[in-house]
Amino acid sequence: MALHIRVISQHPPGGRCGLYAGYAEVLAASLHARTEVVFSTERDAHGSGFPSLLVNGIPAQPADGVILMPADLYSVLAVAGLDEASLVGLAEALEAPLERMLEGA
């Protein structure tokens, strides 16, 4: 399955924008996803502005309404059609960008 990840970020990237770009790097390395980061001045979290992460054109929505967590992305990818074998170890790999962001806070 072709997987396209698009991160919409402010410039320069801040907390969540940097986190979502980190998630995209993990998805590119782990799932060979095609990724891109685009910069926007439009603030529309989890929509068409920053900070947003889209999976195959669909904005990923955080369960808490604020910040995408590894479990949120795991669920979105499963709904997008990735099988369990493809997702093994992914949740743990997605923790690294989250920990980097939290350590910088």
Backbone bond lengths (Angstrom), bond angles and torsions (degrees), N, CA, C in turn:
res aa  C-N    CA-C-N  psi(-1)  N-CA   C-N-CA  omega(-1)  CA-C   N-CA-C  phi
1 M - - - 1.451 - - 1.521 109.09 -
2 A 1.319 117.29 130.90 1.458 122.13 175.74 1.522 108.97 -74.67
3 L 1.312 114.86 134.03 1.460 120.27 -177.70 1.520 108.45 -125.64
4 H 1.324 115.96 123.95 1.457 121.62 179.10 1.523 108.57 -117.65
5 I 1.324 115.48 122.99 1.461 121.92 179.08 1.519 107.62 -113.33
6 R 1.320 116.13 125.86 1.464 121.63 177.56 1.521 107.99 -121.83
7 V 1.316 115.27 126.55 1.452 121.36 175.78 1.524 107.06 -107.55
8 I 1.324 115.87 129.43 1.454 121.11 174.40 1.518 106.40 -104.40
9 S 1.329 115.31 121.93 1.457 121.79 -170.40 1.523 111.13 -129.55
10 Q 1.306 115.11 155.48 1.459 119.75 167.27 1.525 107.53 -82.95
11 H 1.342 116.39 166.03 1.463 119.62 177.90 1.513 108.49 -125.99
12 P 1.312 117.88 121.55 1.459 127.29 0.15 1.524 110.41 -76.75
13 P 1.332 116.80 155.08 1.459 120.26 -178.81 1.527 111.53 -65.14
14 G 1.315 114.89 140.94 1.456 121.01 176.31 1.511 110.32 -109.89
15 G 1.316 117.18 -151.81 1.463 123.76 -174.16 1.513 115.80 -50.24
16 R 1.334 117.23 -73.58 1.462 119.42 -176.93 1.518 112.13 -68.13
17 C 1.329 117.94 -34.60 1.469 120.28 178.31 1.526 109.90 -61.77
18 G 1.329 116.29 -44.25 1.460 120.16 177.48 1.515 112.20 -65.02
19 L 1.335 115.54 -39.01 1.467 120.79 178.47 1.525 110.45 -61.83
20 Y 1.322 116.48 -47.62 1.459 119.90 -176.91 1.531 110.82 -66.43
21 A 1.341 117.60 -34.54 1.465 120.37 174.90 1.530 109.75 -65.38
22 G 1.333 117.10 -37.19 1.462 121.03 175.92 1.520 111.52 -64.14
23 Y 1.322 116.21 -41.53 1.465 119.66 176.02 1.529 109.79 -59.50
24 A 1.340 117.12 -42.79 1.465 120.77 -179.28 1.527 110.91 -61.43
25 E 1.335 117.33 -39.23 1.463 120.61 177.86 1.526 111.01 -61.98
26 V 1.326 116.36 -41.93 1.468 120.52 178.58 1.526 109.90 -63.90
27 L 1.319 117.28 -43.29 1.466 120.74 -178.97 1.523 111.39 -66.62
28 A 1.323 116.99 -35.00 1.471 120.01 176.51 1.522 110.16 -65.59
29 A 1.327 116.63 -44.18 1.464 120.73 -177.86 1.523 112.15 -72.12
30 S 1.315 117.00 -40.23 1.467 121.30 -174.27 1.523 113.68 -83.88
31 L 1.329 116.41 -37.29 1.470 120.51 -172.74 1.527 112.96 -118.16
32 H 1.315 117.19 3.65 1.467 122.07 -177.75 1.523 110.74 57.51
33 A 1.336 115.34 35.70 1.463 120.68 178.29 1.524 109.64 -71.56
34 R 1.294 115.38 146.70 1.467 121.28 171.47 1.527 105.51 -82.91
35 T 1.316 116.44 124.41 1.460 119.96 -175.55 1.520 110.98 -124.32
36 E 1.313 114.69 154.20 1.458 121.01 173.43 1.522 108.49 -151.68
37 V 1.317 114.36 148.93 1.453 121.62 173.05 1.517 106.46 -117.95
38 V 1.318 115.70 124.26 1.460 120.95 177.06 1.521 107.98 -116.59
39 F 1.319 115.46 145.92 1.455 120.63 -178.26 1.518 109.50 -101.22
40 S 1.324 114.75 142.35 1.452 121.29 -177.30 1.526 109.39 -142.23
41 T 1.304 115.72 153.18 1.464 120.62 172.38 1.524 110.39 -98.76
42 E 1.335 116.68 -5.68 1.463 122.03 -178.30 1.525 110.38 -84.28
43 R 1.309 115.97 122.48 1.459 121.28 177.46 1.528 107.28 -90.84
44 D 1.332 115.97 113.20 1.465 122.18 178.42 1.521 107.07 -157.42
45 A 1.329 114.99 75.17 1.464 120.44 -175.75 1.521 111.24 -53.42
46 H 1.320 114.37 130.20 1.457 122.97 175.59 1.521 112.21 61.96
47 G 1.325 114.02 36.95 1.465 120.88 178.97 1.508 110.38 -145.48
48 S 1.350 116.32 -117.75 1.462 120.24 -177.55 1.525 112.71 -107.33
49 G 1.329 117.87 1.11 1.459 122.09 177.87 1.516 110.03 -122.10
50 F 1.338 116.22 -164.57 1.461 118.94 -177.43 1.514 110.91 -92.69
51 P 1.317 118.58 153.96 1.449 128.49 -15.95 1.532 110.48 -83.67
52 S 1.291 115.95 130.66 1.466 121.26 178.85 1.518 110.07 -141.18
53 L 1.312 115.61 150.75 1.457 123.19 172.13 1.517 106.12 -131.11
54 L 1.317 115.65 121.83 1.459 121.22 -178.80 1.517 110.03 -110.14
55 V 1.303 116.53 136.33 1.461 123.68 176.78 1.522 106.52 -111.32
56 N 1.325 115.56 113.60 1.463 121.78 -177.27 1.533 111.60 50.02
57 G 1.340 114.65 42.34 1.460 121.11 175.62 1.521 115.88 86.67
58 I 1.313 117.80 -6.15 1.471 121.90 -178.28 1.529 109.34 -104.18
59 P 1.354 118.04 122.49 1.461 119.49 179.03 1.528 111.54 -63.62
60 A 1.335 115.63 128.87 1.466 120.76 175.95 1.531 107.70 -74.17
61 Q 1.310 116.33 134.20 1.455 122.20 -178.02 1.526 110.38 -109.13
62 P 1.323 117.48 128.64 1.466 120.06 178.75 1.522 111.33 -75.09
63 A 1.321 115.91 141.42 1.467 120.63 179.70 1.527 111.28 -61.24
64 D 1.344 116.78 -34.39 1.464 119.30 -178.84 1.526 112.24 -88.21
65 G 1.341 117.30 -1.40 1.454 121.52 178.83 1.517 114.23 80.37
66 V 1.339 118.19 -0.39 1.458 120.47 -174.38 1.521 113.21 -121.35
67 I 1.334 116.90 -55.66 1.465 120.49 -172.44 1.520 110.44 -133.82
68 L 1.329 115.84 134.25 1.463 119.77 177.81 1.520 109.45 -70.30
69 M 1.289 115.14 129.24 1.454 121.69 177.48 1.528 107.99 -107.96
70 P 1.335 117.40 161.64 1.463 119.89 178.63 1.531 113.13 -52.50
71 A 1.309 118.09 -40.20 1.465 120.55 179.88 1.527 111.38 -63.49
72 D 1.344 116.92 -35.27 1.467 120.41 177.71 1.527 110.21 -63.12
73 L 1.330 116.40 -46.20 1.465 120.00 179.99 1.520 111.53 -65.74
74 Y 1.303 116.60 -40.51 1.459 121.21 177.97 1.533 109.18 -56.74
75 S 1.317 116.91 -46.15 1.468 121.60 -179.99 1.523 111.60 -63.96
76 V 1.333 117.29 -43.39 1.465 121.23 179.89 1.521 110.41 -62.18
77 L 1.326 116.50 -42.08 1.463 120.33 179.95 1.526 111.75 -66.71
78 A 1.315 117.11 -36.66 1.464 120.67 177.09 1.529 109.96 -65.34
79 V 1.318 116.97 -42.32 1.466 120.88 177.96 1.533 110.33 -65.56
80 A 1.334 116.77 -32.94 1.466 121.24 179.48 1.525 112.24 -71.20
81 G 1.348 116.84 -8.68 1.452 119.64 174.09 1.516 115.80 111.03
82 L 1.321 118.50 3.52 1.464 119.23 176.79 1.520 108.72 -74.67
83 D 1.320 115.98 136.41 1.454 119.66 -178.17 1.522 111.26 -84.22
84 E 1.317 115.56 167.07 1.466 122.48 -177.94 1.523 112.01 -55.78
85 A 1.320 117.68 -39.63 1.463 120.93 -178.57 1.528 110.79 -62.41
86 S 1.323 117.53 -36.39 1.461 121.74 178.97 1.517 112.19 -69.40
87 L 1.322 116.09 -28.62 1.463 121.17 -172.88 1.525 114.13 -94.91
88 V 1.345 116.93 -1.97 1.466 120.04 -179.03 1.525 109.32 -59.76
89 G 1.315 116.20 127.76 1.455 122.58 177.64 1.515 115.22 80.58
90 L 1.325 116.81 -5.85 1.458 119.51 -176.14 1.527 112.27 -68.95
91 A 1.313 117.87 -42.41 1.464 120.21 -178.90 1.521 111.09 -56.95
92 E 1.330 116.18 -40.77 1.459 120.11 179.29 1.525 110.91 -67.50
93 A 1.329 117.32 -41.04 1.464 120.96 179.77 1.521 111.33 -63.98
94 L 1.332 116.89 -34.07 1.458 120.85 179.86 1.528 112.65 -73.17
95 E 1.324 117.17 -14.79 1.470 120.74 177.88 1.528 111.45 -68.73
96 A 1.338 118.40 -29.83 1.469 121.44 -175.43 1.533 112.34 -60.09
97 P 1.345 120.37 -49.51 1.464 118.81 178.17 1.534 112.05 -63.94
98 L 1.317 117.25 -34.62 1.463 120.70 178.46 1.525 110.17 -63.93
99 E 1.320 116.64 -45.30 1.478 120.20 179.15 1.520 111.21 -63.53
100 R 1.345 117.43 -39.02 1.475 120.48 177.87 1.516 110.44 -60.93
101 M 1.345 116.13 -43.10 1.461 120.00 -179.51 1.530 110.31 -64.54
102 L 1.321 116.64 -44.68 1.456 120.29 -177.41 1.532 111.65 -66.64
103 E 1.323 117.45 -35.12 1.458 120.33 177.82 1.514 111.82 -68.31
104 G 1.325 116.50 -29.36 1.469 120.86 179.53 1.517 113.05 -81.18
105 A 1.330 116.62 -12.06 1.477 119.94 -176.54 1.510 112.72 -78.48
